[in-house]
Amino acid sequence: MEKKRFKIKCQDCDAEITGFSEHHVKQNLYIHQQTSQKHKDILKILKKRGIM
């Protein structure tokens, strides 16, 4: 039996994050936002432009 996969997109860098439950996918998104270099680069650009 295959488990259902939940998906969510990172609002900042459009990366697709997956998990086995709604809670799991939100935790994976949090981890992604804390560790992703691409995410950090985008946030840096947004802060420079005064958007964030």
PDB file of N, CA, C and O in Angstrom:
ATOM      1  N   MET A   1       0.836  -1.189   0.000  1.00  0.00           N
ATOM      2  CA  MET A   1       0.000   0.000   0.000  1.00  0.00           C
ATOM      3  C   MET A   1       0.880   1.252   0.000  1.00  0.00           C
ATOM      4  O   MET A   1       1.766   1.400   0.842  1.00  0.00           O
ATOM      5  N   GLU A   2       0.631   2.123  -0.928  1.00  0.00           N
ATOM      6  CA  GLU A   2       1.427   3.342  -1.042  1.00  0.00           C
ATOM      7  C   GLU A   2       0.760   4.463  -0.255  1.00  0.00           C
ATOM      8  O   GLU A   2      -0.449   4.676  -0.345  1.00  0.00           O
ATOM      9  N   LYS A   3       1.578   5.174   0.520  1.00  0.00           N
ATOM     10  CA  LYS A   3       1.059   6.300   1.298  1.00  0.00           C
ATOM     11  C   LYS A   3       0.802   7.496   0.395  1.00  0.00           C
ATOM     12  O   LYS A   3       1.510   7.713  -0.588  1.00  0.00           O
ATOM     13  N   LYS A   4      -0.219   8.265   0.744  1.00  0.00           N
ATOM     14  CA  LYS A   4      -0.520   9.490   0.007  1.00  0.00           C
ATOM     15  C   LYS A   4       0.553  10.527   0.317  1.00  0.00           C
ATOM     16  O   LYS A   4       0.956  10.689   1.469  1.00  0.00           O
ATOM     17  N   ARG A   5       1.006  11.215  -0.699  1.00  0.00           N
ATOM     18  CA  ARG A   5       2.007  12.265  -0.529  1.00  0.00           C
ATOM     19  C   ARG A   5       1.341  13.621  -0.586  1.00  0.00           C
ATOM     20  O   ARG A   5       0.512  13.880  -1.459  1.00  0.00           O
ATOM     21  N   PHE A   6       1.701  14.477   0.335  1.00  0.00           N
ATOM     22  CA  PHE A   6       1.226  15.846   0.353  1.00  0.00           C
ATOM     23  C   PHE A   6       2.311  16.723  -0.265  1.00  0.00           C
ATOM     24  O   PHE A   6       3.500  16.467  -0.080  1.00  0.00           O
ATOM     25  N   LYS A   7       1.905  17.744  -0.990  1.00  0.00           N
ATOM     26  CA  LYS A   7       2.864  18.629  -1.641  1.00  0.00           C
ATOM     27  C   LYS A   7       2.516  20.066  -1.323  1.00  0.00           C
ATOM     28  O   LYS A   7       1.347  20.422  -1.172  1.00  0.00           O
ATOM     29  N   ILE A   8       3.556  20.891  -1.221  1.00  0.00           N
ATOM     30  CA  ILE A   8       3.390  22.325  -1.001  1.00  0.00           C
ATOM     31  C   ILE A   8       4.554  23.017  -1.698  1.00  0.00           C
ATOM     32  O   ILE A   8       5.654  22.469  -1.769  1.00  0.00           O
ATOM     33  N   LYS A   9       4.314  24.208  -2.209  1.00  0.00           N
ATOM     34  CA  LYS A   9       5.386  24.978  -2.846  1.00  0.00           C
ATOM     35  C   LYS A   9       5.886  26.028  -1.887  1.00  0.00           C
ATOM     36  O   LYS A   9       5.102  26.673  -1.191  1.00  0.00           O
ATOM     37  N   CYS A  10       7.176  26.198  -1.852  1.00  0.00           N
ATOM     38  CA  CYS A  10       7.773  27.273  -1.072  1.00  0.00           C
ATOM     39  C   CYS A  10       7.361  28.585  -1.733  1.00  0.00           C
ATOM     40  O   CYS A  10       7.583  28.789  -2.926  1.00  0.00           O
ATOM     41  N   GLN A  11       6.756  29.473  -0.939  1.00  0.00           N
ATOM     42  CA  GLN A  11       6.269  30.711  -1.515  1.00  0.00           C
ATOM     43  C   GLN A  11       7.383  31.631  -1.989  1.00  0.00           C
ATOM     44  O   GLN A  11       7.139  32.513  -2.812  1.00  0.00           O
ATOM     45  N   ASP A  12       8.565  31.450  -1.503  1.00  0.00           N
ATOM     46  CA  ASP A  12       9.667  32.344  -1.860  1.00  0.00           C
ATOM     47  C   ASP A  12      10.468  31.880  -3.069  1.00  0.00           C
ATOM     48  O   ASP A  12      10.880  32.699  -3.891  1.00  0.00           O
ATOM     49  N   CYS A  13      10.693  30.565  -3.186  1.00  0.00           N
ATOM     50  CA  CYS A  13      11.564  30.105  -4.276  1.00  0.00           C
ATOM     51  C   CYS A  13      10.899  29.071  -5.182  1.00  0.00           C
ATOM     52  O   CYS A  13      11.553  28.532  -6.075  1.00  0.00           O
ATOM     53  N   ASP A  14       9.615  28.784  -4.972  1.00  0.00           N
ATOM     54  CA  ASP A  14       8.828  27.862  -5.812  1.00  0.00           C
ATOM     55  C   ASP A  14       9.333  26.425  -5.821  1.00  0.00           C
ATOM     56  O   ASP A  14       8.992  25.666  -6.729  1.00  0.00           O
ATOM     57  N   ALA A  15      10.127  26.037  -4.845  1.00  0.00           N
ATOM     58  CA  ALA A  15      10.553  24.644  -4.733  1.00  0.00           C
ATOM     59  C   ALA A  15       9.372  23.814  -4.252  1.00  0.00           C
ATOM     60  O   ALA A  15       8.603  24.260  -3.401  1.00  0.00           O
ATOM     61  N   GLU A  16       9.224  22.604  -4.795  1.00  0.00           N
ATOM     62  CA  GLU A  16       8.134  21.731  -4.369  1.00  0.00           C
ATOM     63  C   GLU A  16       8.605  20.882  -3.190  1.00  0.00           C
ATOM     64  O   GLU A  16       9.618  20.189  -3.283  1.00  0.00           O
ATOM     65  N   ILE A  17       7.874  20.940  -2.091  1.00  0.00           N
ATOM     66  CA  ILE A  17       8.201  20.217  -0.872  1.00  0.00           C
ATOM     67  C   ILE A  17       7.152  19.123  -0.688  1.00  0.00           C
ATOM     68  O   ILE A  17       5.960  19.380  -0.857  1.00  0.00           O
ATOM     69  N   THR A  18       7.581  17.903  -0.342  1.00  0.00           N
ATOM     70  CA  THR A  18       6.647  16.792  -0.161  1.00  0.00           C
ATOM     71  C   THR A  18       6.734  16.235   1.246  1.00  0.00           C
ATOM     72  O   THR A  18       7.719  16.435   1.957  1.00  0.00           O
ATOM     73  N   GLY A  19       5.673  15.525   1.633  1.00  0.00           N
ATOM     74  CA  GLY A  19       5.638  14.876   2.935  1.00  0.00           C
ATOM     75  C   GLY A  19       4.512  13.860   2.969  1.00  0.00           C
ATOM     76  O   GLY A  19       3.704  13.799   2.042  1.00  0.00           O
ATOM     77  N   PHE A  20       4.449  13.058   4.031  1.00  0.00           N
ATOM     78  CA  PHE A  20       3.446  11.999   4.141  1.00  0.00           C
ATOM     79  C   PHE A  20       2.190  12.438   4.877  1.00  0.00           C
ATOM     80  O   PHE A  20       1.215  11.689   4.935  1.00  0.00           O
ATOM     81  N   SER A  21       2.199  13.635   5.436  1.00  0.00           N
ATOM     82  CA  SER A  21       1.019  14.190   6.099  1.00  0.00           C
ATOM     83  C   SER A  21       1.120  15.708   6.014  1.00  0.00           C
ATOM     84  O   SER A  21       2.164  16.254   5.658  1.00  0.00           O
ATOM     85  N   GLU A  22       0.032  16.373   6.341  1.00  0.00           N
ATOM     86  CA  GLU A  22       0.054  17.830   6.303  1.00  0.00           C
ATOM     87  C   GLU A  22       1.093  18.377   7.279  1.00  0.00           C
ATOM     88  O   GLU A  22       1.817  19.321   6.962  1.00  0.00           O
ATOM     89  N   HIS A  23       1.160  17.782   8.458  1.00  0.00           N
ATOM     90  CA  HIS A  23       2.145  18.212   9.461  1.00  0.00           C
ATOM     91  C   HIS A  23       3.566  17.955   8.952  1.00  0.00           C
ATOM     92  O   HIS A  23       4.438  18.812   9.100  1.00  0.00           O
ATOM     93  N   HIS A  24       3.803  16.797   8.362  1.00  0.00           N
ATOM     94  CA  HIS A  24       5.128  16.423   7.875  1.00  0.00           C
ATOM     95  C   HIS A  24       5.590  17.366   6.768  1.00  0.00           C
ATOM     96  O   HIS A  24       6.749  17.779   6.750  1.00  0.00           O
ATOM     97  N   VAL A  25       4.693  17.709   5.848  1.00  0.00           N
ATOM     98  CA  VAL A  25       5.079  18.586   4.745  1.00  0.00           C
ATOM     99  C   VAL A  25       5.386  19.995   5.263  1.00  0.00           C
ATOM    100  O   VAL A  25       6.283  20.660   4.744  1.00  0.00           O
ATOM    101  N   LYS A  26       4.652  20.453   6.276  1.00  0.00           N
ATOM    102  CA  LYS A  26       4.935  21.771   6.858  1.00  0.00           C
ATOM    103  C   LYS A  26       6.283  21.770   7.572  1.00  0.00           C
ATOM    104  O   LYS A  26       7.013  22.761   7.526  1.00  0.00           O
ATOM    105  N   GLN A  27       6.611  20.673   8.226  1.00  0.00           N
ATOM    106  CA  GLN A  27       7.915  20.561   8.878  1.00  0.00           C
ATOM    107  C   GLN A  27       9.032  20.547   7.837  1.00  0.00           C
ATOM    108  O   GLN A  27      10.074  21.173   8.032  1.00  0.00           O
ATOM    109  N   ASN A  28       8.812  19.832   6.731  1.00  0.00           N
ATOM    110  CA  ASN A  28       9.808  19.803   5.658  1.00  0.00           C
ATOM    111  C   ASN A  28       9.989  21.183   5.034  1.00  0.00           C
ATOM    112  O   ASN A  28      11.105  21.561   4.679  1.00  0.00           O
ATOM    113  N   LEU A  29       8.904  21.936   4.897  1.00  0.00           N
ATOM    114  CA  LEU A  29       8.996  23.299   4.373  1.00  0.00           C
ATOM    115  C   LEU A  29       9.822  24.168   5.312  1.00  0.00           C
ATOM    116  O   LEU A  29      10.666  24.944   4.863  1.00  0.00           O
ATOM    117  N   TYR A  30       9.584  24.041   6.602  1.00  0.00           N
ATOM    118  CA  TYR A  30      10.355  24.800   7.592  1.00  0.00           C
ATOM    119  C   TYR A  30      11.849  24.461   7.476  1.00  0.00           C
ATOM    120  O   TYR A  30      12.695  25.355   7.474  1.00  0.00           O
ATOM    121  N   ILE A  31      12.160  23.177   7.381  1.00  0.00           N
ATOM    122  CA  ILE A  31      13.563  22.747   7.247  1.00  0.00           C
ATOM    123  C   ILE A  31      14.155  23.313   5.961  1.00  0.00           C
ATOM    124  O   ILE A  31      15.284  23.803   5.957  1.00  0.00           O
ATOM    125  N   HIS A  32      13.400  23.246   4.878  1.00  0.00           N
ATOM    126  CA  HIS A  32      13.863  23.789   3.595  1.00  0.00           C
ATOM    127  C   HIS A  32      14.186  25.274   3.725  1.00  0.00           C
ATOM    128  O   HIS A  32      15.223  25.740   3.253  1.00  0.00           O
ATOM    129  N   GLN A  33      13.289  26.005   4.369  1.00  0.00           N
ATOM    130  CA  GLN A  33      13.486  27.450   4.488  1.00  0.00           C
ATOM    131  C   GLN A  33      14.703  27.773   5.349  1.00  0.00           C
ATOM    132  O   GLN A  33      15.332  28.813   5.153  1.00  0.00           O
ATOM    133  N   GLN A  34      15.041  26.919   6.280  1.00  0.00           N
ATOM    134  CA  GLN A  34      16.184  27.166   7.143  1.00  0.00           C
ATOM    135  C   GLN A  34      17.509  26.757   6.502  1.00  0.00           C
ATOM    136  O   GLN A  34      18.557  27.298   6.855  1.00  0.00           O
ATOM    137  N   THR A  35      17.476  25.813   5.567  1.00  0.00           N
ATOM    138  CA  THR A  35      18.729  25.253   5.060  1.00  0.00           C
ATOM    139  C   THR A  35      18.995  25.497   3.575  1.00  0.00           C
ATOM    140  O   THR A  35      20.137  25.368   3.135  1.00  0.00           O
ATOM    141  N   SER A  36      17.995  25.840   2.810  1.00  0.00           N
ATOM    142  CA  SER A  36      18.154  25.965   1.364  1.00  0.00           C
ATOM    143  C   SER A  36      18.967  27.207   0.996  1.00  0.00           C
ATOM    144  O   SER A  36      18.598  28.322   1.362  1.00  0.00           O
ATOM    145  N   GLN A  37      20.045  27.019   0.291  1.00  0.00           N
ATOM    146  CA  GLN A  37      20.875  28.137  -0.139  1.00  0.00           C
ATOM    147  C   GLN A  37      20.123  29.005  -1.134  1.00  0.00           C
ATOM    148  O   GLN A  37      20.235  30.230  -1.095  1.00  0.00           O
ATOM    149  N   LYS A  38      19.361  28.386  -2.022  1.00  0.00           N
ATOM    150  CA  LYS A  38      18.585  29.146  -3.000  1.00  0.00           C
ATOM    151  C   LYS A  38      17.581  30.040  -2.269  1.00  0.00           C
ATOM    152  O   LYS A  38      17.403  31.207  -2.619  1.00  0.00           O
ATOM    153  N   HIS A  39      16.938  29.482  -1.266  1.00  0.00           N
ATOM    154  CA  HIS A  39      15.974  30.241  -0.476  1.00  0.00           C
ATOM    155  C   HIS A  39      16.664  31.422   0.203  1.00  0.00           C
ATOM    156  O   HIS A  39      16.135  32.533   0.199  1.00  0.00           O
ATOM    157  N   LYS A  40      17.826  31.192   0.776  1.00  0.00           N
ATOM    158  CA  LYS A  40      18.567  32.255   1.451  1.00  0.00           C
ATOM    159  C   LYS A  40      18.966  33.353   0.481  1.00  0.00           C
ATOM    160  O   LYS A  40      18.903  34.537   0.814  1.00  0.00           O
ATOM    161  N   ASP A  41      19.376  32.960  -0.720  1.00  0.00           N
ATOM    162  CA  ASP A  41      19.766  33.943  -1.734  1.00  0.00           C
ATOM    163  C   ASP A  41      18.577  34.821  -2.136  1.00  0.00           C
ATOM    164  O   ASP A  41      18.721  36.033  -2.293  1.00  0.00           O
ATOM    165  N   ILE A  42      17.413  34.208  -2.299  1.00  0.00           N
ATOM    166  CA  ILE A  42      16.219  34.967  -2.678  1.00  0.00           C
ATOM    167  C   ILE A  42      15.828  35.928  -1.570  1.00  0.00           C
ATOM    168  O   ILE A  42      15.498  37.082  -1.844  1.00  0.00           O
ATOM    169  N   LEU A  43      15.858  35.471  -0.320  1.00  0.00           N
ATOM    170  CA  LEU A  43      15.524  36.347   0.799  1.00  0.00           C
ATOM    171  C   LEU A  43      16.493  37.523   0.882  1.00  0.00           C
ATOM    172  O   LEU A  43      16.094  38.645   1.193  1.00  0.00           O
ATOM    173  N   LYS A  44      17.762  37.259   0.602  1.00  0.00           N
ATOM    174  CA  LYS A  44      18.779  38.311   0.623  1.00  0.00           C
ATOM    175  C   LYS A  44      18.465  39.389  -0.410  1.00  0.00           C
ATOM    176  O   LYS A  44      18.574  40.582  -0.129  1.00  0.00           O
ATOM    177  N   ILE A  45      18.076  38.956  -1.603  1.00  0.00           N
ATOM    178  CA  ILE A  45      17.728  39.894  -2.676  1.00  0.00           C
ATOM    179  C   ILE A  45      16.488  40.697  -2.285  1.00  0.00           C
ATOM    180  O   ILE A  45      16.448  41.911  -2.482  1.00  0.00           O
ATOM    181  N   LEU A  46      15.474  40.021  -1.731  1.00  0.00           N
ATOM    182  CA  LEU A  46      14.247  40.712  -1.333  1.00  0.00           C
ATOM    183  C   LEU A  46      14.524  41.744  -0.247  1.00  0.00           C
ATOM    184  O   LEU A  46      13.950  42.833  -0.261  1.00  0.00           O
ATOM    185  N   LYS A  47      15.401  41.405   0.690  1.00  0.00           N
ATOM    186  CA  LYS A  47      15.733  42.339   1.764  1.00  0.00           C
ATOM    187  C   LYS A  47      16.483  43.539   1.209  1.00  0.00           C
ATOM    188  O   LYS A  47      16.259  44.669   1.643  1.00  0.00           O
ATOM    189  N   LYS A  48      17.388  43.295   0.236  1.00  0.00           N
ATOM    190  CA  LYS A  48      18.140  44.398  -0.378  1.00  0.00           C
ATOM    191  C   LYS A  48      17.195  45.368  -1.073  1.00  0.00           C
ATOM    192  O   LYS A  48      17.410  46.580  -1.052  1.00  0.00           O
ATOM    193  N   ARG A  49      16.149  44.828  -1.687  1.00  0.00           N
ATOM    194  CA  ARG A  49      15.197  45.666  -2.424  1.00  0.00           C
ATOM    195  C   ARG A  49      14.146  46.287  -1.517  1.00  0.00           C
ATOM    196  O   ARG A  49      13.304  47.060  -1.974  1.00  0.00           O
ATOM    197  N   GLY A  50      14.194  45.949  -0.225  1.00  0.00           N
ATOM    198  CA  GLY A  50      13.259  46.516   0.729  1.00  0.00           C
ATOM    199  C   GLY A  50      11.876  45.893   0.708  1.00  0.00           C
ATOM    200  O   GLY A  50      10.925  46.464   1.240  1.00  0.00           O
ATOM    201  N   ILE A  51      11.762  44.725   0.096  1.00  0.00           N
ATOM    202  CA  ILE A  51      10.474  44.049   0.011  1.00  0.00           C
ATOM    203  C   ILE A  51      10.151  43.322   1.311  1.00  0.00           C
ATOM    204  O   ILE A  51       8.983  43.187   1.676  1.00  0.00           O
ATOM    205  N   MET A  52      11.164  42.863   1.996  1.00  0.00           N
ATOM    206  CA  MET A  52      10.942  42.125   3.246  1.00  0.00           C
ATOM    207  C   MET A  52      11.553  42.881   4.393  1.00  0.00           C
ATOM    208  O   MET A  52      11.479  42.433   5.537  1.00  0.00           O
TER     209      MET A  52
END
